[in-house]
Amino acid sequence: MEETTYDFRKVILFLRGKAWLLILGLLLGAGFGYLASSMIKPAYQATTKIMITRAGQSQSSDFTTYLSDLQMTQTYVQLLTTETVLDTAADRLGVKLEPEDVDVHAVQDTQIIVLRVENGDPQQAALIANTIIEVLMEQNEIIQSGHYESVEESLRLQKTQIESAMQDLQNQIKQTTIQNLDDQKSWLEDQLEALQVEKTNLEQEILLIGIARTPEKRLALNQATARLDQVQSLISLYQNNYNDVLFVYDSPAEDRIDPANSQLALLTTAQALYQQYYVSVLSELESIHLARLQNIPNLVQIEIASVPEEPIRPVPWLNTALGAVIGFVFMAGIVFLREAVDDTLKTKEAVEQLLEVPVVGFVAEISQKKKDVGMVHVAQQPHSPVSEDFRLLRTNLERASAQKPIHTILITSPQDSEGKTTVAMNLAAILGQAGKRVALLEADLRRPQFQKLLGFSNNDGVSTLLTDHAKIQAVNCTKTDLPNLMIITAGAPPSNPAELLGSEKMDQILEELKGLVDVIVIDSPPSYVADAQILASKVDAVLFVVKPGVTHAEAAQNSIERFRRAGARIVGIVMNCVPRNHNSYHGRNKYLSPHR
C-alpha cells in the first residue's frame, strides 16, 4: 500500500476518533503517578551556604588570583564530601549519613559554596547541614595550622635557648671574679666546641632542605640560614677572644692584661649579640603569625540551614502530571504504531487513492436486534440517518446510470462479513421506494443469508430456476412493507454453483427479469469466490462494499484487479458499517454529494 500523506487537519481528526484511548492513557498514567507519589517516603532538603575569604587578601585582583580562588573553592567543595568530614558529623549526631544524601556545589564566579542535605526528618536535615559546616571549620583549622606549626615550634625553641643563654651570661657577668688564664682558656674552648657542633648541624640541615619550593620549606631554610649566620658571628667573637687569651698566656707576667676585665668585656659583647638574635627571633615569630593569618582561608557560614517545611520528594502534582503525560504519549505511540501496521481501509481518501474507484456511499452502523429479523431497515425506519445514507447512494447510482444505463447491478465485497447482503437488501428497497420495479436476486448459492435475515423459506429460488426449469413467478417472494420489490432467494444449495451461474440459463433468467423489472440487484458471494467474478461479466455494473477498519487494502486491491480483468464495470465503493463518530461519516453531506 502506498504511503498516504496526512495533513495536520487529518491527524487531528484521526486523534479525535481515538480520543477515548488517549484519555484512557492519560488517566491511567495520572493514576499511576499519584499512586507512586503516595508510596514514596518523603524527603526533606536543608540548605546552607559558606563563603571563603583570605584575611590578608588585597582588594585588587588579577587573573592568577582569580584562578587561585577558584581552585581553593573547588578544594573545599571536595573537602566537604570527604569521609572524614561526613563520618565525623554523623558520629557527632549519632545518625547514618550516606554520600548521596549530601550535594555540594560552588556558585559560579563566586567563592560561595552551597551545601544541601536530604533526610526523611526535616529537623534532622537542618541539623546535619549545620554540623557538617562546623566540622569543616574545625578540620580546616587543624589542616592549615599544621603548615606553620613546625616552623613556629622551632622558633619558640630558639627563643627559649637564647633567653637561657642570655640569663647565663647575665649570671656570669654578675659573678665574674678574677680568674686565672687557664680557667678562661678552658671556658672559651668549651664555647667554641659547642658552637662548631651547632654550625655543622645547621649546614647539614640546609643541605637536606635543598631547593625550597613550598612556603613551609622556604621559612625553615631562611630560619636555618639566619641561625647559621648568628653561630658564625659568635664563633668569630669567641675565636678572637680566645686568640687574645692565648696572646696574654704567652706574654710575660708583668705585661699581662687583667683576665677578669677581659672576660667581662667578652661576656658583655656576647650578651649584646644574643640580644640582637633575640630580637630577630621575635621578628621571625611575628612574621610567621602574620603569614598564618594572611594565608589561612576564613570560612564564614553566611546562611544557616533552617528546617524545611515542604518535602522535595515526592511532588504529587508533578508526578501525577508527568504520569499523565507519559501515559498519553505511550497510548498515542500505541495508536500510531497500530495505525502504521494496520493495512485496513479507513478513509474515503485512502480507498479512492488505492483502488482508483470513487466512493459513492457511506452507510452507518445498523444495530440489528432479534425483533428486527424479517425487516429491512429503510422500510422499518424511513426517516433514520441510515435511510438517508441509502437515498444518497441511490442518487449517486442514478448519476452513474445517466452516463450508461444500469439495469443489473452486482453487490459484492473483498472479504466476508462486510455487510454486502444488508447493503443489497436496503438498496433494493430504497430503489423500490423511488417507484422503480426492482428484483432482489440472492446469487450466493454457497452461503445464503436471505432466509435468516428476511425469514423467507429457502426451498425454492435461484438454484431451482437454474436446475428445474421453474418459472420466476413460482419462486418470487414479496413483502407488504417493500413496495415494487421482487425477492428471489438462493434456493437449495447446489453441488456446482459456479457452473450454474456461468451457464446460458443464468443469462436467460437475467434477460427474463429485465422484462419484468427496471433494476436487478444481485447479492453475490465475496469477490474472491469465482461465482462473483462470473456474475460480474454478466451485469451492467458492480458495486463493492468495504468495511472501514476491517477490509484489508491488499484484499480490496486484488479484488478490483480481478474484476477489471474480467471486464466488469465497477461504478463505485460503498463504505459500510461506518461508526457515527468516524471522520468520513461525520462529513457525509460533503462526501456523498453526487459524483461528476
C-alpha positions as CSV (number, residue, x, y, z in Angstrom):
1,M,0.0,0.0,0.0
2,E,1.4,3.4,-0.9
3,E,2.1,5.7,2.0
4,T,-0.7,8.2,2.5
5,T,0.3,11.7,3.4
6,Y,-1.9,13.2,6.1
7,D,-2.1,16.9,6.7
8,F,-2.5,18.4,10.1
9,R,-6.2,18.5,10.0
10,K,-6.5,14.8,9.2
11,V,-4.1,14.0,12.0
12,I,-6.4,15.9,14.4
13,L,-9.4,14.1,13.0
14,F,-7.7,10.8,13.4
15,L,-6.8,11.6,17.0
16,R,-10.3,12.7,17.7
17,G,-11.5,9.3,16.6
18,K,-9.1,7.7,19.1
19,A,-9.7,10.2,21.8
20,W,-11.1,7.7,24.3
21,L,-7.8,5.7,24.1
22,L,-5.7,8.8,24.6
23,I,-7.9,9.9,27.5
24,L,-7.6,6.4,29.0
25,G,-3.8,6.5,28.7
26,L,-3.8,9.9,30.3
27,L,-6.0,8.8,33.2
28,L,-4.1,5.6,33.8
29,G,-0.7,7.5,33.7
30,A,-2.0,10.1,36.1
31,G,-3.3,7.4,38.4
32,F,0.0,5.5,38.5
33,G,1.8,8.8,39.0
34,Y,-0.3,9.7,42.0
35,L,-0.1,6.1,43.4
36,A,3.7,6.2,43.1
37,S,3.8,9.5,44.9
38,S,1.8,8.1,47.8
39,M,4.2,5.2,48.1
40,I,7.4,7.2,48.1
41,K,8.8,8.1,51.5
42,P,9.0,12.0,51.8
43,A,12.5,13.5,51.6
44,Y,13.3,17.0,53.0
45,Q,16.2,19.2,52.0
46,A,18.0,21.7,54.1
47,T,20.4,24.3,52.5
48,T,23.3,26.2,54.0
49,K,25.9,28.5,52.4
50,I,29.5,29.3,53.3
51,M,31.9,32.0,51.9
52,I,35.6,31.5,51.7
53,T,37.9,34.6,52.2
54,R,41.5,35.3,52.9
55,A,42.4,37.6,55.8
56,G,45.1,39.4,54.1
57,Q,43.8,39.4,50.6
58,S,44.0,42.7,48.8
59,Q,41.1,44.3,47.1
60,S,42.8,44.3,43.7
61,S,43.0,41.1,41.9
62,D,44.5,39.6,38.7
63,F,43.9,36.5,36.6
64,T,46.3,34.4,38.7
65,T,44.5,35.4,41.9
66,Y,41.2,34.6,40.3
67,L,42.4,31.1,39.3
68,S,43.8,30.6,42.8
69,D,40.4,31.5,44.3
70,L,38.6,29.1,42.0
71,Q,41.0,26.3,42.9
72,M,40.6,27.0,46.6
73,T,36.8,27.0,46.3
74,Q,36.8,23.6,44.4
75,T,39.2,22.2,47.1
76,Y,36.7,23.0,49.8
77,V,33.8,21.6,47.7
78,Q,35.7,18.3,47.6
79,L,36.7,18.5,51.3
80,L,33.0,18.8,52.3
81,T,32.3,15.4,50.8
82,T,35.2,13.5,52.3
83,E,34.6,10.6,54.6
84,T,36.5,12.4,57.4
85,V,34.1,15.3,57.5
86,L,30.9,13.3,56.8
87,D,31.8,10.5,59.3
88,T,32.7,13.0,62.0
89,A,29.4,14.8,61.6
90,A,27.5,11.5,61.5
91,D,29.2,10.3,64.7
92,R,28.7,13.5,66.5
93,L,24.9,13.4,65.8
94,G,24.6,9.6,66.0
95,V,23.0,9.3,62.6
96,K,23.7,7.4,59.4
97,L,24.9,9.6,56.6
98,E,25.4,8.5,53.0
99,P,27.4,10.5,50.4
100,E,24.4,10.6,48.1
101,D,22.4,12.4,50.8
102,V,24.8,15.4,50.5
103,D,25.0,17.7,47.5
104,V,27.8,20.3,47.3
105,H,28.5,22.8,44.6
106,A,30.1,26.2,44.2
107,V,28.1,29.2,42.9
108,Q,29.6,30.2,39.5
109,D,32.2,33.0,39.6
110,T,32.0,33.4,43.4
111,Q,33.7,32.0,46.5
112,I,30.3,30.8,47.9
113,I,29.6,27.1,48.4
114,V,26.1,25.7,48.7
115,L,25.5,22.6,50.8
116,R,22.3,20.7,50.6
117,V,21.4,17.7,52.8
118,E,18.5,15.3,52.3
119,N,16.8,13.4,55.1
120,G,13.4,11.9,55.9
121,D,13.3,14.2,59.0
122,P,13.2,17.9,58.3
123,Q,14.8,18.9,61.6
124,Q,17.5,16.3,61.2
125,A,18.3,17.6,57.7
126,A,18.9,21.1,59.0
127,L,21.0,19.8,62.0
128,I,23.2,17.6,59.7
129,A,23.8,20.5,57.3
130,N,24.9,22.9,60.1
131,T,27.0,20.2,61.8
132,I,28.9,19.4,58.6
133,I,29.9,23.1,58.3
134,E,31.0,23.1,61.9
135,V,33.2,20.0,61.4
136,L,34.6,21.6,58.2
137,M,35.7,24.7,60.1
138,E,37.4,22.6,62.7
139,Q,39.2,20.4,60.2
140,N,40.2,23.5,58.2
141,E,41.9,25.0,61.3
142,I,43.7,21.7,62.0
143,I,44.9,21.3,58.5
144,Q,46.0,24.9,57.9
145,S,47.7,25.3,61.3
146,G,49.8,22.3,60.7
147,H,51.6,24.0,57.8
148,Y,53.2,26.6,60.2
149,E,53.3,24.6,63.5
150,S,56.7,23.1,62.9
151,V,58.3,26.4,62.0
152,E,56.8,28.2,65.0
153,E,57.9,25.4,67.3
154,S,61.5,25.7,66.1
155,L,61.4,29.5,66.5
156,R,60.0,29.2,70.0
157,L,62.7,26.7,70.9
158,Q,65.4,29.1,69.6
159,K,63.7,31.9,71.7
160,T,63.9,29.7,74.8
161,Q,67.6,28.8,74.1
162,I,68.5,32.5,73.6
163,E,66.7,33.5,76.7
164,S,68.5,30.8,78.6
165,A,71.9,31.8,77.1
166,M,71.2,35.5,78.0
167,Q,70.3,34.5,81.5
168,D,73.5,32.5,81.8
169,L,75.6,35.4,80.5
170,Q,73.9,37.8,82.9
171,N,74.7,35.5,85.8
172,Q,78.3,35.2,84.6
173,I,78.6,38.9,84.4
174,K,77.4,39.3,88.0
175,Q,79.7,36.5,89.3
176,T,82.7,37.4,87.3
177,T,85.8,37.5,89.6
178,I,89.5,37.3,88.8
179,Q,90.1,34.1,87.1
180,N,93.3,32.6,86.0
181,L,94.1,32.3,82.3
182,D,93.8,28.6,82.4
183,D,90.1,28.7,83.5
184,Q,89.3,31.4,80.9
185,K,91.1,29.4,78.2
186,S,89.2,26.3,79.1
187,W,85.8,28.1,79.1
188,L,86.4,29.6,75.7
189,E,87.3,26.2,74.3
190,D,84.1,24.7,75.6
191,Q,82.1,27.5,74.0
192,L,83.8,27.2,70.6
193,E,83.4,23.5,70.6
194,A,79.6,23.8,71.2
195,L,79.3,26.5,68.6
196,Q,81.2,24.3,66.0
197,V,78.8,21.4,66.6
198,E,75.8,23.6,66.1
199,K,77.3,25.1,62.9
200,T,77.9,21.6,61.5
201,N,74.3,20.6,62.3
202,L,72.9,23.7,60.6
203,E,74.9,23.2,57.5
204,Q,73.6,19.6,57.2
205,E,70.0,20.8,57.8
206,I,70.4,23.4,55.0
207,L,71.6,20.7,52.6
208,L,68.7,18.4,53.5
209,I,66.1,21.1,52.8
210,G,67.6,21.7,49.3
211,I,65.8,24.0,46.9
212,A,62.8,25.4,48.8
213,R,59.5,25.0,46.8
214,T,56.8,25.3,49.4
215,P,56.2,28.3,51.8
216,E,57.0,26.0,54.8
217,K,60.3,24.9,53.4
218,R,61.3,28.4,52.5
219,L,60.6,29.6,56.1
220,A,62.6,26.7,57.5
221,L,65.5,27.4,55.1
222,N,65.5,31.1,56.0
223,Q,65.5,30.3,59.7
224,A,68.4,27.9,59.5
225,T,70.4,30.3,57.4
226,A,69.8,33.1,59.9
227,R,70.8,30.9,62.8
228,L,74.0,29.8,60.9
229,D,74.9,33.5,60.5
230,Q,74.4,34.0,64.2
231,V,76.5,31.0,65.1
232,Q,79.3,32.1,62.7
233,S,79.3,35.5,64.3
234,L,79.6,34.0,67.8
235,I,82.4,31.7,66.7
236,S,84.3,34.7,65.3
237,L,83.7,36.6,68.5
238,Y,84.8,33.8,70.8
239,Q,87.7,32.9,68.5
240,N,89.1,36.4,68.6
241,N,88.8,36.4,72.4
242,Y,90.4,33.0,72.6
243,N,93.3,34.3,70.5
244,D,93.6,37.3,72.9
245,V,93.8,34.9,75.8
246,L,96.5,32.8,74.1
247,F,98.4,36.0,73.4
248,V,98.2,37.0,77.1
249,Y,99.0,33.5,78.1
250,D,102.3,33.6,76.1
251,S,103.2,37.1,77.3
252,P,105.5,37.9,80.3
253,A,103.7,38.2,83.6
254,E,104.3,41.9,84.0
255,D,102.7,42.6,80.6
256,R,99.5,40.5,81.0
257,I,96.0,42.2,81.0
258,D,93.7,41.5,83.9
259,P,91.8,38.3,82.9
260,A,88.7,39.4,84.8
261,N,88.4,42.6,82.8
262,S,88.9,40.7,79.5
263,Q,86.3,38.1,80.3
264,L,83.8,40.7,81.4
265,A,84.2,42.6,78.1
266,L,83.7,39.3,76.3
267,L,80.5,38.5,78.2
268,T,79.1,41.9,77.6
269,T,79.8,41.7,73.9
270,A,78.2,38.2,73.7
271,Q,75.2,39.4,75.7
272,A,74.7,42.2,73.1
273,L,74.8,39.7,70.3
274,Y,72.3,37.5,71.9
275,Q,70.0,40.4,72.4
276,Q,70.2,41.1,68.7
277,Y,69.5,37.4,68.0
278,Y,66.5,37.5,70.4
279,V,65.0,40.5,68.6
280,S,65.5,38.7,65.3
281,V,63.7,35.5,66.6
282,L,60.8,37.6,67.9
283,S,60.6,39.3,64.5
284,E,60.5,35.9,62.8
285,L,57.8,34.7,65.1
286,E,55.7,37.8,64.3
287,S,56.2,37.2,60.5
288,I,55.0,33.6,60.8
289,H,52.0,34.7,62.8
290,L,51.1,37.3,60.2
291,A,51.7,34.8,57.3
292,R,49.3,32.3,59.0
293,L,46.6,35.0,59.4
294,Q,47.0,36.1,55.7
295,N,47.1,32.7,54.1
296,I,44.7,30.5,56.1
297,P,41.3,30.8,54.4
298,N,38.5,32.1,56.5
299,L,35.2,30.1,56.4
300,V,32.1,32.1,57.1
301,Q,28.6,30.5,57.3
302,I,26.6,33.2,55.6
303,E,23.3,31.3,55.6
304,I,22.4,28.9,58.4
305,A,20.3,25.8,57.4
306,S,16.7,26.2,58.5
307,V,14.1,23.4,59.0
308,P,12.4,22.8,55.6
309,E,8.6,23.0,55.7
310,E,7.8,21.0,52.5
311,P,9.4,17.8,51.2
312,I,11.3,18.0,47.9
313,R,10.1,14.4,47.0
314,P,7.6,13.3,46.2
315,V,5.7,16.2,44.5
316,P,2.3,14.6,44.0
317,W,1.0,17.1,41.4
318,L,4.2,16.9,39.4
319,N,4.3,13.1,39.4
320,T,0.7,13.0,38.5
321,A,1.2,15.4,35.7
322,L,4.3,13.6,34.5
323,G,2.5,10.2,34.7
324,A,-0.4,11.7,32.7
325,V,2.0,12.9,30.0
326,I,3.8,9.6,29.9
327,G,0.5,7.7,29.7
328,F,-0.8,9.9,27.0
329,V,2.4,9.7,24.9
330,F,2.6,5.9,25.5
331,M,-1.0,5.4,24.4
332,A,-0.5,7.8,21.4
333,G,2.5,5.7,20.4
334,I,0.5,2.5,20.5
335,V,-2.3,4.2,18.5
336,F,0.1,5.4,15.8
337,L,2.0,2.1,15.8
338,R,-1.1,0.2,15.4
339,E,-2.2,2.6,12.6
340,A,1.2,2.2,10.9
341,V,1.0,-1.6,10.8
342,D,-2.7,-1.7,10.1
343,D,-3.3,-2.0,6.4
344,T,-7.1,-1.9,6.5
345,L,-9.0,0.8,4.6
346,K,-10.4,3.5,6.8
347,T,-11.0,6.8,4.9
348,K,-12.5,7.8,1.7
349,E,-9.2,9.3,0.5
350,A,-7.4,6.0,1.2
351,V,-10.0,4.0,-0.7
352,E,-10.1,6.2,-3.7
353,Q,-6.3,6.6,-3.9
354,L,-5.6,2.9,-3.6
355,L,-8.4,1.4,-5.6
356,E,-8.9,4.3,-8.1
357,V,-12.6,3.9,-7.7
358,P,-14.9,6.6,-6.4
359,V,-16.7,6.2,-3.1
360,V,-20.4,6.5,-3.9
361,G,-21.9,5.9,-0.5
362,F,-21.4,5.8,3.3
363,V,-23.7,3.7,5.4
364,A,-23.7,4.0,9.2
365,E,-23.8,1.1,11.5
366,I,-27.2,-0.6,11.8
367,S,-27.9,-2.1,15.2
368,Q,-29.7,-5.4,14.4
369,K,-31.9,-6.8,17.1
370,K,-33.7,-10.1,17.2
371,K,-37.1,-8.4,16.9
372,D,-35.9,-6.8,13.7
373,V,-35.5,-10.1,11.9
374,G,-37.6,-10.2,8.8
375,M,-37.5,-6.4,8.4
376,V,-35.4,-4.1,6.1
377,H,-34.1,-1.0,7.8
378,V,-35.1,1.6,5.2
379,A,-38.6,0.3,5.3
380,Q,-38.8,0.0,9.1
381,Q,-37.2,3.4,9.8
382,P,-37.5,5.5,6.6
383,H,-36.5,8.7,8.3
384,S,-33.4,7.5,10.0
385,P,-29.8,8.6,9.1
386,V,-29.2,5.2,7.6
387,S,-32.1,5.5,5.3
388,E,-30.8,8.9,4.2
389,D,-27.4,7.2,3.5
390,F,-29.1,4.8,1.1
391,R,-31.0,7.6,-0.6
392,L,-27.8,9.4,-1.2
393,L,-26.3,6.1,-2.5
394,R,-29.3,5.8,-4.8
395,T,-28.8,9.3,-6.1
396,N,-25.1,8.6,-6.9
397,L,-26.1,5.4,-8.8
398,E,-28.6,7.3,-10.8
399,R,-25.9,9.8,-11.8
400,A,-23.7,6.9,-12.9
401,S,-26.6,5.4,-14.8
402,A,-27.1,8.7,-16.7
403,Q,-23.8,8.1,-18.5
404,K,-24.6,4.4,-19.2
405,P,-27.9,2.7,-18.2
406,I,-27.7,0.3,-15.3
407,H,-30.3,-2.4,-15.3
408,T,-28.3,-5.1,-13.4
409,I,-26.0,-4.3,-10.6
410,L,-23.9,-6.8,-8.6
411,I,-23.2,-6.2,-4.9
412,T,-20.0,-7.9,-3.6
413,S,-17.2,-7.4,-1.2
414,P,-13.5,-8.2,-1.0
415,Q,-13.9,-10.3,2.3
416,D,-16.6,-12.0,4.4
417,S,-18.8,-10.2,6.9
418,E,-18.6,-6.8,5.4
419,G,-22.4,-6.3,5.1
420,K,-22.9,-6.7,1.3
421,T,-26.2,-8.6,1.8
422,T,-27.6,-5.9,4.1
423,V,-26.5,-3.2,1.5
424,A,-28.1,-5.2,-1.3
425,M,-31.5,-5.6,0.5
426,N,-31.7,-1.9,1.6
427,L,-30.5,-0.6,-1.8
428,A,-33.2,-2.7,-3.5
429,A,-35.8,-1.4,-1.0
430,I,-34.8,2.2,-1.4
431,L,-34.9,1.9,-5.2
432,G,-38.4,0.4,-4.8
433,Q,-39.5,3.4,-2.6
434,A,-38.5,5.7,-5.5
435,G,-41.1,4.0,-7.8
436,K,-38.7,1.6,-9.6
437,R,-39.6,-2.0,-10.1
438,V,-36.8,-3.9,-8.5
439,A,-35.7,-7.6,-8.4
440,L,-33.5,-8.6,-5.5
441,L,-31.7,-11.8,-6.5
442,E,-29.7,-13.8,-4.0
443,A,-26.9,-15.3,-6.0
444,D,-24.8,-16.5,-3.1
445,L,-25.6,-20.2,-3.6
446,R,-23.0,-21.4,-1.2
447,R,-23.9,-19.4,2.0
448,P,-27.4,-17.9,1.5
449,Q,-28.5,-15.2,4.1
450,F,-32.0,-14.1,3.0
451,Q,-33.6,-17.0,4.9
452,K,-32.0,-15.8,8.2
453,L,-32.4,-12.1,7.6
454,L,-35.8,-11.9,6.0
455,G,-37.4,-15.0,7.4
456,F,-38.2,-16.5,3.9
457,S,-38.2,-20.1,3.1
458,N,-35.2,-21.2,1.0
459,N,-36.7,-24.3,-0.6
460,D,-37.1,-22.6,-4.0
461,G,-35.0,-19.9,-5.5
462,V,-32.2,-19.2,-8.0
463,S,-30.9,-22.8,-7.9
464,T,-34.5,-24.0,-8.7
465,L,-34.6,-21.7,-11.7
466,L,-31.3,-23.0,-12.9
467,T,-31.9,-26.7,-12.5
468,D,-35.7,-27.4,-12.6
469,H,-36.7,-25.0,-15.3
470,A,-39.2,-23.4,-12.9
471,K,-40.9,-20.2,-13.6
472,I,-39.9,-16.9,-12.0
473,Q,-43.4,-16.3,-10.7
474,A,-43.1,-19.6,-8.8
475,V,-40.1,-18.6,-6.7
476,N,-41.0,-15.0,-6.3
477,C,-41.3,-13.8,-2.7
478,T,-42.9,-10.5,-1.7
479,K,-43.2,-8.4,1.4
480,T,-46.1,-6.0,2.0
481,D,-43.7,-3.3,3.6
482,L,-41.4,-3.5,0.5
483,P,-43.3,-2.0,-2.5
484,N,-42.2,-2.6,-6.1
485,L,-39.8,-5.3,-4.9
486,M,-39.5,-8.9,-6.1
487,I,-37.2,-11.1,-4.0
488,I,-35.8,-14.4,-5.2
489,T,-33.8,-16.3,-2.6
490,A,-30.8,-18.6,-3.4
491,G,-32.8,-21.9,-3.0
492,A,-31.3,-25.2,-2.0
493,P,-27.5,-25.2,-2.3
494,P,-26.4,-27.0,-5.5
495,S,-23.2,-29.0,-5.8
496,N,-21.8,-26.9,-8.7
497,P,-22.8,-23.3,-8.1
498,A,-20.1,-21.8,-10.4
499,E,-21.1,-23.8,-13.4
500,L,-24.8,-23.0,-12.9
501,L,-24.1,-19.2,-12.5
502,G,-22.0,-19.2,-15.6
503,S,-24.5,-21.1,-17.8
504,E,-26.7,-19.7,-20.5
505,K,-29.6,-20.5,-18.3
506,M,-28.4,-17.7,-15.9
507,D,-28.3,-15.3,-18.9
508,Q,-31.8,-16.3,-19.8
509,I,-33.0,-15.6,-16.3
510,L,-31.4,-12.2,-16.2
511,E,-33.0,-11.3,-19.6
512,E,-36.4,-12.5,-18.4
513,L,-36.1,-10.4,-15.2
514,K,-35.2,-7.3,-17.3
515,G,-38.5,-7.6,-19.0
516,L,-40.3,-7.7,-15.6
517,V,-38.4,-5.0,-13.6
518,D,-36.4,-1.8,-14.0
519,V,-33.4,-2.8,-11.9
520,I,-32.0,-6.1,-10.9
521,V,-29.9,-6.0,-7.6
522,I,-27.8,-9.2,-7.2
523,D,-26.3,-10.2,-3.9
524,S,-23.2,-12.3,-4.8
525,P,-20.6,-14.2,-2.8
526,P,-17.4,-12.3,-1.8
527,S,-15.2,-11.3,-4.7
528,Y,-12.5,-13.9,-4.1
529,V,-15.1,-16.6,-5.0
530,A,-15.2,-17.5,-8.7
531,D,-19.0,-17.1,-8.6
532,A,-18.8,-13.4,-8.1
533,Q,-16.3,-12.9,-11.0
534,I,-18.6,-15.0,-13.3
535,L,-21.6,-12.9,-12.4
536,A,-19.6,-9.6,-12.8
537,S,-19.2,-10.3,-16.5
538,K,-23.0,-10.6,-16.9
539,V,-24.1,-7.4,-15.2
540,D,-24.1,-3.7,-16.2
541,A,-22.3,-2.5,-13.0
542,V,-20.6,-3.8,-9.9
543,L,-20.7,-2.1,-6.5
544,F,-18.1,-3.1,-4.0
545,V,-18.8,-3.0,-0.2
546,V,-15.9,-2.4,2.2
547,K,-15.9,-2.0,6.0
548,P,-13.6,0.6,7.4
549,G,-11.1,-0.8,9.7
550,V,-11.9,-4.4,8.6
551,T,-11.3,-4.6,4.9
552,H,-7.6,-5.1,4.1
553,A,-6.2,-3.0,1.4
554,E,-4.4,-5.8,-0.4
555,A,-7.6,-7.9,-0.5
556,A,-9.6,-5.0,-1.9
557,Q,-6.9,-4.1,-4.5
558,N,-6.7,-7.7,-5.6
559,S,-10.5,-8.0,-6.0
560,I,-10.6,-4.8,-8.1
561,E,-7.9,-6.1,-10.3
562,R,-9.6,-9.5,-10.8
563,F,-12.9,-7.8,-11.7
564,R,-11.2,-5.4,-14.1
565,R,-9.5,-8.3,-15.9
566,A,-13.0,-9.9,-16.1
567,G,-14.2,-6.9,-18.0
568,A,-16.6,-5.7,-15.1
569,R,-17.8,-2.2,-14.9
570,I,-17.1,-1.1,-11.3
571,V,-19.2,2.0,-10.6
572,G,-18.2,2.7,-7.0
573,I,-17.4,1.7,-3.5
574,V,-19.8,1.7,-0.5
575,M,-18.2,2.1,2.9
576,N,-20.5,0.1,5.1
577,C,-20.9,0.0,8.9
578,V,-19.1,3.3,9.3
579,P,-19.1,4.4,13.0
580,R,-21.2,7.5,13.6
581,N,-18.2,9.3,15.0
582,H,-16.0,8.3,12.1
583,N,-14.4,11.2,10.3
584,S,-15.7,10.3,6.9
585,Y,-19.3,9.7,8.2
586,H,-19.2,12.9,10.2
587,G,-18.8,14.8,7.0
588,R,-21.1,12.6,4.8
589,N,-23.1,15.5,3.5
590,K,-20.0,16.8,1.8
591,Y,-18.7,13.4,0.7
592,L,-22.0,12.0,-0.5
593,S,-22.7,14.8,-2.9
594,P,-23.3,13.4,-6.4
595,H,-20.2,12.3,-8.3
596,R,-19.5,14.1,-11.5
